[in-house]
């Protein structure tokens, strides 16, 4: 399934799809594509060992929540392939990155482009905040801070079963404000859980604005190391640096890759929105048109022909 | 005299779990307090110490459930839903993980005061989709709680008694069943947990006073067989009294009230338990008397229902059991 495209091309494709979607829908999680596209492209296109998708390329409508009366319930994990012992698993801990994650699935051929047309539509499983039934998702992570803990439990269980597959977490830096993140690192360190791996989009932004103005978190790498993880910090837009980072030895410890990223990367006009980048809404048709032209030029595509 | 059993959970859990690789024992720094210290020492491969980090523990258990394990979480009940409620919802209840939440120190069974007393847990758990709720009222139920919980395809909240526990029943918990403890056609008394023993004491006194009581004990609170309860309610003349080691809002009193209202039952209901109040630290008998959870409170409740004074005094009740808070059968003071 891999290497049909270069990872650079996958990252560019993610940004183009997210851009087009946000223009058509007059807003969305655009900055997250700027900061995280290389990380998700690298995971899906190079690093993750995944099987063929087991769910339809065009996502099914919402099929209900887990309950004893819904025996056919399943999660959206099948877009990442089967949960067999040899395969890796991936949790998208900041579930509001779902738009970027869905675009990634399309770029690597795991979901049809029609899937993105269903985004945030009533009755769709392709939800705005990725639910566990959404494409590529296996657990609910919309409440920030629970992803690493769940992954750690899964990784511990897989180790008990002797499964070689790793459990990966795509994280965001905002969630380190949650105490649970540090509880999870302690547990991994104490129990030597080293088959859990995380790459964190350190874009220094959160909903209210710059993290330094909301609740500064200081030296993240030192904190992870002091809590018992192996941690390496790299430029999140430098694919060769990401490739090297995963080689960091981490026997007996989880590995956390801090991918320092730029929330305007490849979309320079977004700087105008700093420090409110979490969800980009256009305040006027003039602004929408201007952003359309500017970002299209940055990404090397024609402006989006969106309905007014 | 009631037969007292020392630390029934310790033996029962080890007998149930030892050697079953799919069952894991999770603890949050209250290992001896939850009577699993022996299990930890003898079966370290099935034991996971997660420390005082309950938020992580809940999601971690969800991850273990995703990996196909059936984690039994052991800590005081309050610590499993107040702080980590979000994790309980998102990581355990929603995805129907087979996590068994063994909540110790239900209600006023601890001198630890507000921070240690789970007085509204049943109310919380009843409103959580996919959750099953079991409560132990005697040593036999404690001895059978692990099998009962592990028979459920989904998460289970268990109120577990520790230390010295009376043996009232001779049959194990059968999930979904209501225990009928006495036949009678005047008043229906519905109790659960430690309040059932109190009702047993009061019942004898009423029998002598000429009032016949049909007494039900609930170990399964959710799911609940409303039709069975309605049949019992239909079999008494005057009404229903509930008594629970919990606030009366959302617990078994509410459960009975909802059942009666849904069916249009026009009988009176008196709900006894904690009435919109926290408790404080003290011995169990003191707290049960102070907050109206004991046999005397049930007598007053039945008199209220009947509009009649039966002249039953403390002396008419069978001798109250009194455990020293710091007695040897408890793992430690808290």
Boltz contact constraints between the chains, C-beta under 6 A:
constraints:
  - contact:
      token1: [A, 66]
      token2: [B, 95]
      max_distance: 6.0
  - contact:
      token1: [A, 66]
      token2: [B, 96]
      max_distance: 6.0
  - contact:
      token1: [A, 140]
      token2: [B, 90]
      max_distance: 6.0
  - contact:
      token1: [A, 143]
      token2: [B, 86]
      max_distance: 6.0
  - contact:
      token1: [A, 143]
      token2: [B, 90]
      max_distance: 6.0
  - contact:
      token1: [A, 146]
      token2: [B, 59]
      max_distance: 6.0
  - contact:
      token1: [A, 146]
      token2: [B, 87]
      max_distance: 6.0
  - contact:
      token1: [A, 146]
      token2: [B, 90]
      max_distance: 6.0
  - contact:
      token1: [A, 146]
      token2: [B, 91]
      max_distance: 6.0
  - contact:
      token1: [A, 149]
      token2: [B, 56]
      max_distance: 6.0
  - contact:
      token1: [A, 149]
      token2: [B, 59]
      max_distance: 6.0
  - contact:
      token1: [A, 149]
      token2: [B, 60]
      max_distance: 6.0
  - contact:
      token1: [A, 150]
      token2: [B, 59]
      max_distance: 6.0
  - contact:
      token1: [A, 150]
      token2: [B, 62]
      max_distance: 6.0
  - contact:
      token1: [A, 150]
      token2: [B, 63]
      max_distance: 6.0
  - contact:
      token1: [A, 150]
      token2: [B, 91]
      max_distance: 6.0
  - contact:
      token1: [A, 152]
      token2: [B, 60]
      max_distance: 6.0
  - contact:
      token1: [A, 153]
      token2: [B, 60]
      max_distance: 6.0
  - contact:
      token1: [A, 153]
      token2: [B, 63]
      max_distance: 6.0
  - contact:
      token1: [A, 153]
      token2: [B, 64]
      max_distance: 6.0
  - contact:
      token1: [A, 154]
      token2: [B, 63]
      max_distance: 6.0
  - contact:
      token1: [A, 154]
      token2: [B, 66]
      max_distance: 6.0
  - contact:
      token1: [A, 154]
      token2: [B, 67]
      max_distance: 6.0
  - contact:
      token1: [A, 157]
      token2: [B, 64]
      max_distance: 6.0
  - contact:
      token1: [A, 157]
      token2: [B, 67]
      max_distance: 6.0
  - contact:
      token1: [A, 157]
      token2: [B, 69]
      max_distance: 6.0
  - contact:
      token1: [A, 158]
      token2: [B, 67]
      max_distance: 6.0
  - contact:
      token1: [A, 180]
      token2: [B, 55]
      max_distance: 6.0
  - contact:
      token1: [A, 180]
      token2: [B, 56]
      max_distance: 6.0
  - contact:
      token1: [A, 183]
      token2: [B, 53]
      max_distance: 6.0
  - contact:
      token1: [A, 183]
      token2: [B, 55]
      max_distance: 6.0
  - contact:
      token1: [A, 183]
      token2: [B, 56]
      max_distance: 6.0
  - contact:
      token1: [A, 184]
      token2: [B, 56]
      max_distance: 6.0
  - contact:
      token1: [A, 187]
      token2: [B, 50]
      max_distance: 6.0
  - contact:
      token1: [A, 187]
      token2: [B, 56]
      max_distance: 6.0
